[in-house]
């Protein structure tokens, strides 16, 4: 329930990430230190996170629901 999979995500410059909530609770995905975030997704819902504004580099992505990041919902995003 409290994990982002895969733990390491690679996207090309100008790309996006397809997000699916396979858990039972509401989750979202945000990029640390940016305004990029999906809407809150109920179980079974999906969204696309547009990361085309990010420069090449490594970023942290996480669930911004209170307590979820601390519970382990963190992954690495590499834009290249």
C-alpha positions, -999 to +999 in steps of 0.1 A: +000+000+000+028+025+009+053+021-019+059+037-053+067+011-080+090+011-096+114+027-071+134+042-100+117+059-129+134+071-161+117+094-186+130+113-216+133+151-215+098+164-224+081+132-212+054+122-188+047+095-163+016+073-163+004+069-127-020+041-115-032+037-079-032+000-073-037+004-036-069+007-015-063+042-002-063+076-019-028+085-033-011+110-055+024+116-070+043+148-066+078+159-076+098+174-047+106+212-049+082+217-079+045+224-084+041+192-103+015+169-087-013+146-098-048+149-085-057+127-056-064+093-071-089+068-056-082+031-057-081+020-094-078+055-108-051+066-132-035+099-143-006+112-163+020+134-147+035+158-172+072+163-163+081+180-196+091+212-177+119+194-158+155+198-169+176+167-172+186+154-138+175+133-108+144+142-088+125+127-059+088+118-064+065+110-035+029+107-024+019+141-009-009+127+012-001+134+049+021+106+063+024+086+031+059+098+021+071+090+056+056+055+053+078+048+023+060+063-008+091+077-023+109+070-056+136+084-078+129+101-111+156+105-137+150+128-166+174+123-195 
